[in-house]
Amino acid sequence: MDAVDGALVLVGFMGAGKTSGVRSLAAQLDCQPLDSDHELERELGESVESFFDREGEVAFREREEAAVLELLDREDSAVIALGGGALESERVREALRRHVVVHLEVDPEDAWRRASGKGRPLARDPGRFRELYEQRHPLYDSIADAVLPPSDRGGPLRALPALAALRDAPAGTRMVWAHTRSRDYPVFFGRGLIASGFLFPSEGRRFTVTDETVAGIHGAGDAAIKPGETAKNLVSAEWVLRKMAEAGMGHDDVVIAMGGGVVGDLGGFCAAVYQRGIRHVQVPTTLVAQVDSAYGGKTGVDLPEGKNYVGSYHQPSAVLVDPSALETLPREELAAGYAEVVKTALIAGGPLWARVRDGRDPDDEIILGCLRTKLAVVAEDERDSGRRQVLNLGHTVAHAIEAATGFARYRHGEAVGIGLLAALRLSGRDAIRKEVAGLFAERGLPLSFGGASPAEVVELVGRDKKRRGGDVPFVLVQAPGEVTYGHQVDPADLLAAVEEVHAG
Ligand SMILES: NC(=O)c1ccc[n+]([C@@H]2O[C@H](COP(=O)([O-])OP(=O)(O)OC[C@H]3O[C@@H](n4cnc5c(N)ncnc54)[C@H](O)[C@@H]3O)[C@@H](O)[C@H]2O)c1
């Protein structure tokens, strides 16, 4: 295993697992694990706790800064764990630019459980501890080249090949590690990724599935389907699969699905079923795909009887997100993606919702916020048996509108926008509904549908594939950040909500 350029520096809150992380990475890289707290204690000649208690926090931070700067300058340091507060120093943050900084995330409750009761000066009062967590979390994120979400202790080691690959990516590329029960994978996020030719995993032959529009912009690929939802079917899938067979693709090879959600779903599906499953990489080029569809492993195609009726869960081996690809995306497609952005921000609440409700166009921070929200939900529930259902917010009515209008009248995101307004009505959240409708109107998104009657849409809702035991569960919004699933709604309320978003 190659080392990375500079040192791998693990940062994160107390209890994030930095010490065990550096140990496992150092063992793999055959180097010495360094821990700033241990180095500091050696220098102080006493424990961090006793120095801190006697001399106070200001004196401690001064000594810590000096020790960390020295550590970051050492040539022999390949993996370093930094004390949780070291990043509060600007000089330390500056020195970290030469290294690959990895933020090990930890849930605040787990952090408290692991750190309290051990004499740590800042882990004695739960209120102060939580405050510190809220303050430092964004600081770690702001400096991190890579983020590893809370998972088991083996996370840093599994992520090592992807961390090492960061050196081949364009400057400024960040990596977010995705964790699911069936597979972990890196999401690389950087401007210029596509043009740079960066690819992960790098071994194996590649077979690129794309559509004709994307092929015209980024290069032909090996199989380019017609653009749009109507090509997301078994006929296209068979055509792609046979081309893969003709090209002699085998188990060591990789399908690259480069395009919007249609190509992502179809390319991922072909990878899932070809020779019972080979690896694939998602390269999303629409906003819908960059904030939503490229992650989480749902692949599939439509039948005339229903959207996504044939499919499989098949997690990608990596996702490469290049936000500069959106520069060629038509305005209407950006607007369609915006509906998914608003949906995701409502699920996330907090800083992401604050940024989105401001009316900003989706920037890198918003796209990253959305993808991290989706990854966090899928990490909890890969197969829609629980929490993942919240991602269907607005989708039950949206899918019915798409089916009722032959998958041709509305873009998926446009239908999601209308479905979201219906879901907010069903949630009884009129103030949020008004705010969301305002955001949609500014981007020219439709606020109502035509081409089918409310009764037809309600009938199709009843056939939704998420139906369990005869009932269709709905996702409702209590407040931004508080979205819950599994609600039964009264048929009369459903009809009223659908009538409200009907143009007729
Ligand atoms: N798997 C999932 O979890 C998931 C989640 C959400 C949506 N989806 C699926 O995603 C699909 C919708 O995705 P979509 O909105 O990306 O549609 P799409 O893939 O049809 O792309 C929209 C249009 O944009 C064009 N395009 C793509 N990239 C471009 C670029 N960079 N510049 C210019 N044009 C470009 C495409 O050729 C197409 O005409 C639906 O089928 C939906 O079911 C899947």
PDBQT file of the ligand as one rigid body, heavy atoms in Angstrom, charges set to zero:
ROOT
HETATM    1  N1  LIG A 601     -31.450   5.510  -7.693  1.00  0.00    +0.000 N 
HETATM    2  C1  LIG A 601     -31.924   6.462  -6.942  1.00  0.00    +0.000 C 
HETATM    3  O1  LIG A 601     -31.749   6.458  -5.713  1.00  0.00    +0.000 OA
HETATM    4  C2  LIG A 601     -32.649   7.598  -7.586  1.00  0.00    +0.000 A 
HETATM    5  C3  LIG A 601     -32.952   8.756  -6.851  1.00  0.00    +0.000 A 
HETATM    6  C4  LIG A 601     -33.554   9.822  -7.516  1.00  0.00    +0.000 A 
HETATM    7  C5  LIG A 601     -33.849   9.727  -8.867  1.00  0.00    +0.000 A 
HETATM    8  N2  LIG A 601     -33.564   8.586  -9.534  1.00  0.00    +0.000 N 
HETATM    9  C6  LIG A 601     -33.856   8.440 -10.968  1.00  0.00    +0.000 C 
HETATM   10  O2  LIG A 601     -33.129   9.434 -11.666  1.00  0.00    +0.000 OA
HETATM   11  C7  LIG A 601     -33.788   9.692 -12.903  1.00  0.00    +0.000 C 
HETATM   12  C8  LIG A 601     -33.819  11.190 -13.120  1.00  0.00    +0.000 C 
HETATM   13  O3  LIG A 601     -32.499  11.651 -13.199  1.00  0.00    +0.000 OA
HETATM   14  P1  LIG A 601     -32.120  12.997 -13.976  1.00  0.00    +0.000 P 
HETATM   15  O4  LIG A 601     -33.046  14.061 -13.569  1.00  0.00    +0.000 OA
HETATM   16  O5  LIG A 601     -30.677  13.175 -13.812  1.00  0.00    +0.000 OA
HETATM   17  O6  LIG A 601     -32.529  12.663 -15.474  1.00  0.00    +0.000 OA
HETATM   18  P2  LIG A 601     -31.709  12.225 -16.786  1.00  0.00    +0.000 P 
HETATM   19  O7  LIG A 601     -30.710  11.219 -16.478  1.00  0.00    +0.000 OA
HETATM   20  O8  LIG A 601     -32.741  11.902 -17.780  1.00  0.00    +0.000 OA
HETATM   21  O9  LIG A 601     -30.959  13.560 -17.204  1.00  0.00    +0.000 OA
HETATM   22  C9  LIG A 601     -31.712  14.681 -17.600  1.00  0.00    +0.000 C 
HETATM   23  C10 LIG A 601     -31.251  15.237 -18.945  1.00  0.00    +0.000 C 
HETATM   24  O10 LIG A 601     -30.023  15.924 -18.756  1.00  0.00    +0.000 OA
HETATM   25  C11 LIG A 601     -29.096  15.514 -19.760  1.00  0.00    +0.000 C 
HETATM   26  N3  LIG A 601     -27.777  15.699 -19.168  1.00  0.00    +0.000 N 
HETATM   27  C12 LIG A 601     -27.178  14.921 -18.239  1.00  0.00    +0.000 A 
HETATM   28  N4  LIG A 601     -26.030  15.485 -17.833  1.00  0.00    +0.000 NA
HETATM   29  C13 LIG A 601     -25.889  16.618 -18.546  1.00  0.00    +0.000 A 
HETATM   30  C14 LIG A 601     -24.903  17.637 -18.556  1.00  0.00    +0.000 A 
HETATM   31  N5  LIG A 601     -23.872  17.617 -17.714  1.00  0.00    +0.000 N 
HETATM   32  N6  LIG A 601     -25.067  18.663 -19.418  1.00  0.00    +0.000 NA
HETATM   33  C15 LIG A 601     -26.146  18.710 -20.235  1.00  0.00    +0.000 A 
HETATM   34  N7  LIG A 601     -27.119  17.802 -20.248  1.00  0.00    +0.000 NA
HETATM   35  C16 LIG A 601     -26.984  16.754 -19.409  1.00  0.00    +0.000 A 
HETATM   36  C17 LIG A 601     -29.475  14.106 -20.072  1.00  0.00    +0.000 C 
HETATM   37  O11 LIG A 601     -29.037  13.728 -21.345  1.00  0.00    +0.000 OA
HETATM   38  C18 LIG A 601     -31.003  14.181 -19.989  1.00  0.00    +0.000 C 
HETATM   39  O12 LIG A 601     -31.519  14.638 -21.199  1.00  0.00    +0.000 OA
HETATM   40  C19 LIG A 601     -35.157   9.063 -12.776  1.00  0.00    +0.000 C 
HETATM   41  O13 LIG A 601     -35.206   7.924 -13.560  1.00  0.00    +0.000 OA
HETATM   42  C20 LIG A 601     -35.285   8.719 -11.317  1.00  0.00    +0.000 C 
HETATM   43  O14 LIG A 601     -36.113   7.615 -11.090  1.00  0.00    +0.000 OA
HETATM   44  C21 LIG A 601     -32.969   7.524  -8.927  1.00  0.00    +0.000 A 
ENDROOT
TORSDOF 0
